[in-house]
Amino acid sequence: TQRRAGRLQADLKYGRIDEILATGLHAFLTQFLDRVNDLGTGISRDFLVPVAA
């Protein structure tokens, strides 16, 4: 989960607008939302929801 968060941060920080537009803004945003959703699931699983013993 921490690696996913770091990767997402790096992609946002160092991503270039011309690369985003070349891929397509809609595709980029769809992929971004999928990644944020996966990250949220990982955060919930790893840090918030207690594991049943």
mmCIF file as Biopython writes it, N, C-alpha, C and O atoms, coordinates in Angstrom:
data_model
#
loop_
_atom_site.group_PDB
_atom_site.id
_atom_site.type_symbol
_atom_site.label_atom_id
_atom_site.label_alt_id
_atom_site.label_comp_id
_atom_site.label_asym_id
_atom_site.label_entity_id
_atom_site.label_seq_id
_atom_site.pdbx_PDB_ins_code
_atom_site.Cartn_x
_atom_site.Cartn_y
_atom_site.Cartn_z
_atom_site.occupancy
_atom_site.B_iso_or_equiv
_atom_site.auth_seq_id
_atom_site.auth_asym_id
_atom_site.pdbx_PDB_model_num
ATOM 1   N N  . THR A ? 1  ? 0.829   -1.195  0.000   1.0 0.0 1  A 1 
ATOM 2   C CA . THR A ? 1  ? 0.000   0.000   0.000   1.0 0.0 1  A 1 
ATOM 3   C C  . THR A ? 1  ? 0.868   1.252   0.000   1.0 0.0 1  A 1 
ATOM 4   O O  . THR A ? 1  ? 0.587   2.213   -0.716  1.0 0.0 1  A 1 
ATOM 5   N N  . GLN A ? 2  ? 1.901   1.234   0.790   1.0 0.0 2  A 1 
ATOM 6   C CA . GLN A ? 2  ? 2.781   2.407   0.829   1.0 0.0 2  A 1 
ATOM 7   C C  . GLN A ? 2  ? 3.495   2.600   -0.505  1.0 0.0 2  A 1 
ATOM 8   O O  . GLN A ? 2  ? 3.698   3.731   -0.945  1.0 0.0 2  A 1 
ATOM 9   N N  . ARG A ? 3  ? 3.870   1.512   -1.139  1.0 0.0 3  A 1 
ATOM 10  C CA . ARG A ? 3  ? 4.514   1.624   -2.458  1.0 0.0 3  A 1 
ATOM 11  C C  . ARG A ? 3  ? 3.536   2.163   -3.490  1.0 0.0 3  A 1 
ATOM 12  O O  . ARG A ? 3  ? 3.902   2.989   -4.327  1.0 0.0 3  A 1 
ATOM 13  N N  . ARG A ? 4  ? 2.294   1.698   -3.431  1.0 0.0 4  A 1 
ATOM 14  C CA . ARG A ? 4  ? 1.277   2.211   -4.363  1.0 0.0 4  A 1 
ATOM 15  C C  . ARG A ? 4  ? 1.074   3.706   -4.171  1.0 0.0 4  A 1 
ATOM 16  O O  . ARG A ? 4  ? 0.964   4.455   -5.142  1.0 0.0 4  A 1 
ATOM 17  N N  . ALA A ? 5  ? 1.026   4.134   -2.923  1.0 0.0 5  A 1 
ATOM 18  C CA . ALA A ? 5  ? 0.854   5.564   -2.638  1.0 0.0 5  A 1 
ATOM 19  C C  . ALA A ? 5  ? 2.043   6.360   -3.168  1.0 0.0 5  A 1 
ATOM 20  O O  . ALA A ? 5  ? 1.872   7.423   -3.765  1.0 0.0 5  A 1 
ATOM 21  N N  . GLY A ? 6  ? 3.241   5.840   -2.947  1.0 0.0 6  A 1 
ATOM 22  C CA . GLY A ? 6  ? 4.440   6.521   -3.436  1.0 0.0 6  A 1 
ATOM 23  C C  . GLY A ? 6  ? 4.498   6.583   -4.949  1.0 0.0 6  A 1 
ATOM 24  O O  . GLY A ? 6  ? 4.899   7.595   -5.524  1.0 0.0 6  A 1 
ATOM 25  N N  . ARG A ? 7  ? 4.096   5.499   -5.589  1.0 0.0 7  A 1 
ATOM 26  C CA . ARG A ? 7  ? 4.090   5.471   -7.057  1.0 0.0 7  A 1 
ATOM 27  C C  . ARG A ? 7  ? 3.081   6.466   -7.620  1.0 0.0 7  A 1 
ATOM 28  O O  . ARG A ? 7  ? 3.370   7.184   -8.577  1.0 0.0 7  A 1 
ATOM 29  N N  . LEU A ? 8  ? 1.899   6.501   -7.017  1.0 0.0 8  A 1 
ATOM 30  C CA . LEU A ? 8  ? 0.873   7.446   -7.466  1.0 0.0 8  A 1 
ATOM 31  C C  . LEU A ? 8  ? 1.351   8.885   -7.279  1.0 0.0 8  A 1 
ATOM 32  O O  . LEU A ? 8  ? 1.172   9.723   -8.163  1.0 0.0 8  A 1 
ATOM 33  N N  . GLN A ? 9  ? 1.956   9.167   -6.131  1.0 0.0 9  A 1 
ATOM 34  C CA . GLN A ? 9  ? 2.475   10.510  -5.881  1.0 0.0 9  A 1 
ATOM 35  C C  . GLN A ? 9  ? 3.546   10.883  -6.906  1.0 0.0 9  A 1 
ATOM 36  O O  . GLN A ? 9  ? 3.530   11.990  -7.445  1.0 0.0 9  A 1 
ATOM 37  N N  . ALA A ? 10 ? 4.465   9.974   -7.174  1.0 0.0 10 A 1 
ATOM 38  C CA . ALA A ? 10 ? 5.532   10.254  -8.141  1.0 0.0 10 A 1 
ATOM 39  C C  . ALA A ? 10 ? 4.962   10.472  -9.535  1.0 0.0 10 A 1 
ATOM 40  O O  . ALA A ? 10 ? 5.398   11.372  -10.253 1.0 0.0 10 A 1 
ATOM 41  N N  . ASP A ? 11 ? 3.982   9.646   -9.921  1.0 0.0 11 A 1 
ATOM 42  C CA . ASP A ? 11 ? 3.379   9.809   -11.239 1.0 0.0 11 A 1 
ATOM 43  C C  . ASP A ? 11 ? 2.687   11.165  -11.369 1.0 0.0 11 A 1 
ATOM 44  O O  . ASP A ? 11 ? 2.743   11.794  -12.425 1.0 0.0 11 A 1 
ATOM 45  N N  . LEU A ? 12 ? 2.042   11.609  -10.305 1.0 0.0 12 A 1 
ATOM 46  C CA . LEU A ? 12 ? 1.379   12.920  -10.342 1.0 0.0 12 A 1 
ATOM 47  C C  . LEU A ? 12 ? 2.390   14.058  -10.317 1.0 0.0 12 A 1 
ATOM 48  O O  . LEU A ? 12 ? 2.233   15.054  -11.023 1.0 0.0 12 A 1 
ATOM 49  N N  . LYS A ? 13 ? 3.422   13.905  -9.505  1.0 0.0 13 A 1 
ATOM 50  C CA . LYS A ? 13 ? 4.410   14.969  -9.354  1.0 0.0 13 A 1 
ATOM 51  C C  . LYS A ? 13 ? 5.258   15.148  -10.614 1.0 0.0 13 A 1 
ATOM 52  O O  . LYS A ? 13 ? 5.574   16.271  -11.008 1.0 0.0 13 A 1 
ATOM 53  N N  . TYR A ? 14 ? 5.621   14.033  -11.236 1.0 0.0 14 A 1 
ATOM 54  C CA . TYR A ? 14 ? 6.553   14.098  -12.364 1.0 0.0 14 A 1 
ATOM 55  C C  . TYR A ? 14 ? 5.904   13.839  -13.720 1.0 0.0 14 A 1 
ATOM 56  O O  . TYR A ? 14 ? 6.575   13.877  -14.751 1.0 0.0 14 A 1 
ATOM 57  N N  . GLY A ? 15 ? 4.591   13.575  -13.717 1.0 0.0 15 A 1 
ATOM 58  C CA . GLY A ? 15 ? 3.901   13.368  -14.983 1.0 0.0 15 A 1 
ATOM 59  C C  . GLY A ? 15 ? 3.875   14.648  -15.803 1.0 0.0 15 A 1 
ATOM 60  O O  . GLY A ? 15 ? 3.865   15.754  -15.264 1.0 0.0 15 A 1 
ATOM 61  N N  . ARG A ? 16 ? 3.865   14.472  -17.108 1.0 0.0 16 A 1 
ATOM 62  C CA . ARG A ? 16 ? 3.857   15.633  -17.997 1.0 0.0 16 A 1 
ATOM 63  C C  . ARG A ? 16 ? 2.509   15.733  -18.696 1.0 0.0 16 A 1 
ATOM 64  O O  . ARG A ? 16 ? 1.928   14.723  -19.093 1.0 0.0 16 A 1 
ATOM 65  N N  . ILE A ? 17 ? 2.021   16.950  -18.841 1.0 0.0 17 A 1 
ATOM 66  C CA . ILE A ? 17 ? 0.709   17.160  -19.430 1.0 0.0 17 A 1 
ATOM 67  C C  . ILE A ? 17 ? 0.660   16.664  -20.874 1.0 0.0 17 A 1 
ATOM 68  O O  . ILE A ? 17 ? -0.373  16.164  -21.317 1.0 0.0 17 A 1 
ATOM 69  N N  . ASP A ? 18 ? 1.758   16.796  -21.609 1.0 0.0 18 A 1 
ATOM 70  C CA . ASP A ? 18 ? 1.750   16.311  -22.995 1.0 0.0 18 A 1 
ATOM 71  C C  . ASP A ? 18 ? 1.602   14.792  -23.059 1.0 0.0 18 A 1 
ATOM 72  O O  . ASP A ? 18 ? 0.976   14.275  -23.983 1.0 0.0 18 A 1 
ATOM 73  N N  . GLU A ? 19 ? 2.168   14.071  -22.091 1.0 0.0 19 A 1 
ATOM 74  C CA . GLU A ? 19 ? 1.990   12.618  -22.034 1.0 0.0 19 A 1 
ATOM 75  C C  . GLU A ? 19 ? 0.541   12.259  -21.696 1.0 0.0 19 A 1 
ATOM 76  O O  . GLU A ? 19 ? -0.024  11.317  -22.253 1.0 0.0 19 A 1 
ATOM 77  N N  . ILE A ? 20 ? -0.039  13.011  -20.790 1.0 0.0 20 A 1 
ATOM 78  C CA . ILE A ? 20 ? -1.431  12.779  -20.402 1.0 0.0 20 A 1 
ATOM 79  C C  . ILE A ? 20 ? -2.358  13.020  -21.590 1.0 0.0 20 A 1 
ATOM 80  O O  . ILE A ? 20 ? -3.249  12.216  -21.861 1.0 0.0 20 A 1 
ATOM 81  N N  . LEU A ? 21 ? -2.149  14.109  -22.282 1.0 0.0 21 A 1 
ATOM 82  C CA . LEU A ? 21 ? -3.010  14.438  -23.416 1.0 0.0 21 A 1 
ATOM 83  C C  . LEU A ? 21 ? -2.798  13.470  -24.584 1.0 0.0 21 A 1 
ATOM 84  O O  . LEU A ? 21 ? -3.732  13.194  -25.337 1.0 0.0 21 A 1 
ATOM 85  N N  . ALA A ? 22 ? -1.580  12.957  -24.736 1.0 0.0 22 A 1 
ATOM 86  C CA . ALA A ? 22 ? -1.320  11.990  -25.800 1.0 0.0 22 A 1 
ATOM 87  C C  . ALA A ? 22 ? -2.078  10.691  -25.547 1.0 0.0 22 A 1 
ATOM 88  O O  . ALA A ? 22 ? -2.561  10.053  -26.482 1.0 0.0 22 A 1 
ATOM 89  N N  . THR A ? 23 ? -2.178  10.308  -24.283 1.0 0.0 23 A 1 
ATOM 90  C CA . THR A ? 23 ? -2.925  9.107   -23.916 1.0 0.0 23 A 1 
ATOM 91  C C  . THR A ? 23 ? -4.424  9.364   -23.996 1.0 0.0 23 A 1 
ATOM 92  O O  . THR A ? 23 ? -5.206  8.474   -24.330 1.0 0.0 23 A 1 
ATOM 93  N N  . GLY A ? 24 ? -4.803  10.583  -23.687 1.0 0.0 24 A 1 
ATOM 94  C CA . GLY A ? 24 ? -6.211  10.960  -23.644 1.0 0.0 24 A 1 
ATOM 95  C C  . GLY A ? 24 ? -6.590  11.302  -22.220 1.0 0.0 24 A 1 
ATOM 96  O O  . GLY A ? 24 ? -6.328  10.529  -21.298 1.0 0.0 24 A 1 
ATOM 97  N N  . LEU A ? 25 ? -7.202  12.450  -22.038 1.0 0.0 25 A 1 
ATOM 98  C CA . LEU A ? 25 ? -7.545  12.908  -20.698 1.0 0.0 25 A 1 
ATOM 99  C C  . LEU A ? 25 ? -8.548  11.977  -20.031 1.0 0.0 25 A 1 
ATOM 100 O O  . LEU A ? 25 ? -8.412  11.665  -18.848 1.0 0.0 25 A 1 
ATOM 101 N N  . HIS A ? 26 ? -9.543  11.538  -20.769 1.0 0.0 26 A 1 
ATOM 102 C CA . HIS A ? 26 ? -10.542 10.644  -20.185 1.0 0.0 26 A 1 
ATOM 103 C C  . HIS A ? 26 ? -9.904  9.344   -19.715 1.0 0.0 26 A 1 
ATOM 104 O O  . HIS A ? 26 ? -10.192 8.875   -18.614 1.0 0.0 26 A 1 
ATOM 105 N N  . ALA A ? 27 ? -9.043  8.759   -20.538 1.0 0.0 27 A 1 
ATOM 106 C CA . ALA A ? 27 ? -8.358  7.518   -20.163 1.0 0.0 27 A 1 
ATOM 107 C C  . ALA A ? 27 ? -7.479  7.733   -18.935 1.0 0.0 27 A 1 
ATOM 108 O O  . ALA A ? 27 ? -7.446  6.896   -18.033 1.0 0.0 27 A 1 
ATOM 109 N N  . PHE A ? 28 ? -6.768  8.859   -18.903 1.0 0.0 28 A 1 
ATOM 110 C CA . PHE A ? 28 ? -5.914  9.167   -17.753 1.0 0.0 28 A 1 
ATOM 111 C C  . PHE A ? 28 ? -6.742  9.282   -16.481 1.0 0.0 28 A 1 
ATOM 112 O O  . PHE A ? 28 ? -6.390  8.704   -15.453 1.0 0.0 28 A 1 
ATOM 113 N N  . LEU A ? 29 ? -7.839  10.025  -16.549 1.0 0.0 29 A 1 
ATOM 114 C CA . LEU A ? 29 ? -8.665  10.215  -15.353 1.0 0.0 29 A 1 
ATOM 115 C C  . LEU A ? 29 ? -9.322  8.920   -14.899 1.0 0.0 29 A 1 
ATOM 116 O O  . LEU A ? 29 ? -9.442  8.671   -13.699 1.0 0.0 29 A 1 
ATOM 117 N N  . THR A ? 30 ? -9.744  8.099   -15.843 1.0 0.0 30 A 1 
ATOM 118 C CA . THR A ? 30 ? -10.330 6.805   -15.491 1.0 0.0 30 A 1 
ATOM 119 C C  . THR A ? 30 ? -9.301  5.932   -14.781 1.0 0.0 30 A 1 
ATOM 120 O O  . THR A ? 30 ? -9.597  5.319   -13.755 1.0 0.0 30 A 1 
ATOM 121 N N  . GLN A ? 31 ? -8.099  5.881   -15.330 1.0 0.0 31 A 1 
ATOM 122 C CA . GLN A ? 31 ? -7.032  5.098   -14.705 1.0 0.0 31 A 1 
ATOM 123 C C  . GLN A ? 31 ? -6.670  5.674   -13.335 1.0 0.0 31 A 1 
ATOM 124 O O  . GLN A ? 31 ? -6.444  4.924   -12.385 1.0 0.0 31 A 1 
ATOM 125 N N  . PHE A ? 32 ? -6.616  6.991   -13.233 1.0 0.0 32 A 1 
ATOM 126 C CA . PHE A ? 32 ? -6.298  7.638   -11.964 1.0 0.0 32 A 1 
ATOM 127 C C  . PHE A ? 32 ? -7.333  7.281   -10.904 1.0 0.0 32 A 1 
ATOM 128 O O  . PHE A ? 32 ? -6.970  6.946   -9.777  1.0 0.0 32 A 1 
ATOM 129 N N  . LEU A ? 33 ? -8.611  7.348   -11.251 1.0 0.0 33 A 1 
ATOM 130 C CA . LEU A ? 33 ? -9.660  7.016   -10.290 1.0 0.0 33 A 1 
ATOM 131 C C  . LEU A ? 33 ? -9.589  5.545   -9.880  1.0 0.0 33 A 1 
ATOM 132 O O  . LEU A ? 33 ? -9.833  5.221   -8.717  1.0 0.0 33 A 1 
ATOM 133 N N  . ASP A ? 34 ? -9.264  4.661   -10.802 1.0 0.0 34 A 1 
ATOM 134 C CA . ASP A ? 34 ? -9.090  3.251   -10.461 1.0 0.0 34 A 1 
ATOM 135 C C  . ASP A ? 34 ? -7.939  3.067   -9.476  1.0 0.0 34 A 1 
ATOM 136 O O  . ASP A ? 34 ? -8.043  2.289   -8.528  1.0 0.0 34 A 1 
ATOM 137 N N  . ARG A ? 35 ? -6.854  3.780   -9.705  1.0 0.0 35 A 1 
ATOM 138 C CA . ARG A ? 35 ? -5.694  3.675   -8.813  1.0 0.0 35 A 1 
ATOM 139 C C  . ARG A ? 35 ? -5.993  4.235   -7.432  1.0 0.0 35 A 1 
ATOM 140 O O  . ARG A ? 35 ? -5.567  3.665   -6.428  1.0 0.0 35 A 1 
ATOM 141 N N  . VAL A ? 36 ? -6.723  5.347   -7.369  1.0 0.0 36 A 1 
ATOM 142 C CA . VAL A ? 36 ? -7.095  5.929   -6.079  1.0 0.0 36 A 1 
ATOM 143 C C  . VAL A ? 36 ? -8.029  4.979   -5.326  1.0 0.0 36 A 1 
ATOM 144 O O  . VAL A ? 36 ? -7.904  4.810   -4.113  1.0 0.0 36 A 1 
ATOM 145 N N  . ASN A ? 37 ? -8.963  4.360   -6.050  1.0 0.0 37 A 1 
ATOM 146 C CA . ASN A ? 37 ? -9.862  3.404   -5.428  1.0 0.0 37 A 1 
ATOM 147 C C  . ASN A ? 37 ? -9.087  2.209   -4.871  1.0 0.0 37 A 1 
ATOM 148 O O  . ASN A ? 37 ? -9.333  1.779   -3.744  1.0 0.0 37 A 1 
ATOM 149 N N  . ASP A ? 38 ? -8.153  1.676   -5.655  1.0 0.0 38 A 1 
ATOM 150 C CA . ASP A ? 38 ? -7.322  0.562   -5.181  1.0 0.0 38 A 1 
ATOM 151 C C  . ASP A ? 38 ? -6.497  0.968   -3.964  1.0 0.0 38 A 1 
ATOM 152 O O  . ASP A ? 38 ? -6.346  0.190   -3.023  1.0 0.0 38 A 1 
ATOM 153 N N  . LEU A ? 39 ? -5.973  2.170   -3.985  1.0 0.0 39 A 1 
ATOM 154 C CA . LEU A ? 39 ? -5.197  2.664   -2.855  1.0 0.0 39 A 1 
ATOM 155 C C  . LEU A ? 39 ? -6.073  2.772   -1.610  1.0 0.0 39 A 1 
ATOM 156 O O  . LEU A ? 39 ? -5.656  2.374   -0.522  1.0 0.0 39 A 1 
ATOM 157 N N  . GLY A ? 40 ? -7.266  3.300   -1.759  1.0 0.0 40 A 1 
ATOM 158 C CA . GLY A ? 40 ? -8.189  3.395   -0.629  1.0 0.0 40 A 1 
ATOM 159 C C  . GLY A ? 40 ? -8.534  2.034   -0.054  1.0 0.0 40 A 1 
ATOM 160 O O  . GLY A ? 40 ? -8.624  1.872   1.163   1.0 0.0 40 A 1 
ATOM 161 N N  . THR A ? 41 ? -8.724  1.061   -0.923  1.0 0.0 41 A 1 
ATOM 162 C CA . THR A ? 41 ? -8.995  -0.301  -0.469  1.0 0.0 41 A 1 
ATOM 163 C C  . THR A ? 41 ? -7.803  -0.849  0.316   1.0 0.0 41 A 1 
ATOM 164 O O  . THR A ? 41 ? -7.973  -1.473  1.363   1.0 0.0 41 A 1 
ATOM 165 N N  . GLY A ? 42 ? -6.615  -0.610  -0.193  1.0 0.0 42 A 1 
ATOM 166 C CA . GLY A ? 42 ? -5.407  -1.070  0.499   1.0 0.0 42 A 1 
ATOM 167 C C  . GLY A ? 42 ? -5.222  -0.395  1.843   1.0 0.0 42 A 1 
ATOM 168 O O  . GLY A ? 42 ? -4.842  -1.048  2.815   1.0 0.0 42 A 1 
ATOM 169 N N  . ILE A ? 43 ? -5.483  0.898   1.917   1.0 0.0 43 A 1 
ATOM 170 C CA . ILE A ? 43 ? -5.367  1.624   3.182   1.0 0.0 43 A 1 
ATOM 171 C C  . ILE A ? 43 ? -6.363  1.066   4.186   1.0 0.0 43 A 1 
ATOM 172 O O  . ILE A ? 43 ? -6.018  0.828   5.343   1.0 0.0 43 A 1 
ATOM 173 N N  . SER A ? 44 ? -7.580  0.861   3.750   1.0 0.0 44 A 1 
ATOM 174 C CA . SER A ? 44 ? -8.605  0.311   4.635   1.0 0.0 44 A 1 
ATOM 175 C C  . SER A ? 44 ? -8.194  -1.073  5.141   1.0 0.0 44 A 1 
ATOM 176 O O  . SER A ? 44 ? -8.287  -1.359  6.334   1.0 0.0 44 A 1 
ATOM 177 N N  . ARG A ? 45 ? -7.742  -1.922  4.226   1.0 0.0 45 A 1 
ATOM 178 C CA . ARG A ? 45 ? -7.368  -3.291  4.575   1.0 0.0 45 A 1 
ATOM 179 C C  . ARG A ? 45 ? -6.148  -3.326  5.497   1.0 0.0 45 A 1 
ATOM 180 O O  . ARG A ? 45 ? -6.138  -4.059  6.486   1.0 0.0 45 A 1 
ATOM 181 N N  . ASP A ? 46 ? -5.116  -2.532  5.175   1.0 0.0 46 A 1 
ATOM 182 C CA . ASP A ? 46 ? -3.852  -2.627  5.882   1.0 0.0 46 A 1 
ATOM 183 C C  . ASP A ? 46 ? -3.782  -1.811  7.170   1.0 0.0 46 A 1 
ATOM 184 O O  . ASP A ? 46 ? -3.031  -2.161  8.080   1.0 0.0 46 A 1 
ATOM 185 N N  . PHE A ? 47 ? -4.551  -0.733  7.257   1.0 0.0 47 A 1 
ATOM 186 C CA . PHE A ? 47 ? -4.384  0.168   8.378   1.0 0.0 47 A 1 
ATOM 187 C C  . PHE A ? 47 ? -5.639  0.423   9.205   1.0 0.0 47 A 1 
ATOM 188 O O  . PHE A ? 47 ? -5.528  0.850   10.355  1.0 0.0 47 A 1 
ATOM 189 N N  . LEU A ? 48 ? -6.815  0.179   8.668   1.0 0.0 48 A 1 
ATOM 190 C CA . LEU A ? 48 ? -8.024  0.594   9.376   1.0 0.0 48 A 1 
ATOM 191 C C  . LEU A ? 48 ? -8.891  -0.566  9.863   1.0 0.0 48 A 1 
ATOM 192 O O  . LEU A ? 48 ? -9.402  -0.517  10.981  1.0 0.0 48 A 1 
ATOM 193 N N  . VAL A ? 49 ? -9.062  -1.579  9.068   1.0 0.0 49 A 1 
ATOM 194 C CA . VAL A ? 49 ? -9.968  -2.665  9.430   1.0 0.0 49 A 1 
ATOM 195 C C  . VAL A ? 49 ? -9.199  -3.726  10.191  1.0 0.0 49 A 1 
ATOM 196 O O  . VAL A ? 49 ? -8.231  -4.282  9.672   1.0 0.0 49 A 1 
ATOM 197 N N  . PRO A ? 50 ? -9.618  -4.015  11.422  1.0 0.0 50 A 1 
ATOM 198 C CA . PRO A ? 50 ? -8.916  -5.041  12.181  1.0 0.0 50 A 1 
ATOM 199 C C  . PRO A ? 50 ? -9.114  -6.421  11.559  1.0 0.0 50 A 1 
ATOM 200 O O  . PRO A ? 50 ? -10.195 -6.745  11.066  1.0 0.0 50 A 1 
ATOM 201 N N  . VAL A ? 51 ? -8.079  -7.206  11.590  1.0 0.0 51 A 1 
ATOM 202 C CA . VAL A ? 51 ? -8.128  -8.565  11.047  1.0 0.0 51 A 1 
ATOM 203 C C  . VAL A ? 51 ? -8.724  -9.487  12.099  1.0 0.0 51 A 1 
ATOM 204 O O  . VAL A ? 51 ? -8.307  -9.472  13.258  1.0 0.0 51 A 1 
ATOM 205 N N  . ALA A ? 52 ? -9.706  -10.295 11.690  1.0 0.0 52 A 1 
ATOM 206 C CA . ALA A ? 52 ? -10.321 -11.234 12.620  1.0 0.0 52 A 1 
ATOM 207 C C  . ALA A ? 52 ? -9.339  -12.348 12.945  1.0 0.0 52 A 1 
ATOM 208 O O  . ALA A ? 52 ? -8.675  -12.877 12.054  1.0 0.0 52 A 1 
ATOM 209 N N  . ALA A ? 53 ? -9.248  -12.700 14.212  1.0 0.0 53 A 1 
ATOM 210 C CA . ALA A ? 53 ? -8.290  -13.726 14.654  1.0 0.0 53 A 1 
ATOM 211 C C  . ALA A ? 53 ? -8.825  -15.119 14.507  1.0 0.0 53 A 1 
ATOM 212 O O  . ALA A ? 53 ? -8.135  -16.083 14.836  1.0 0.0 53 A 1 
#
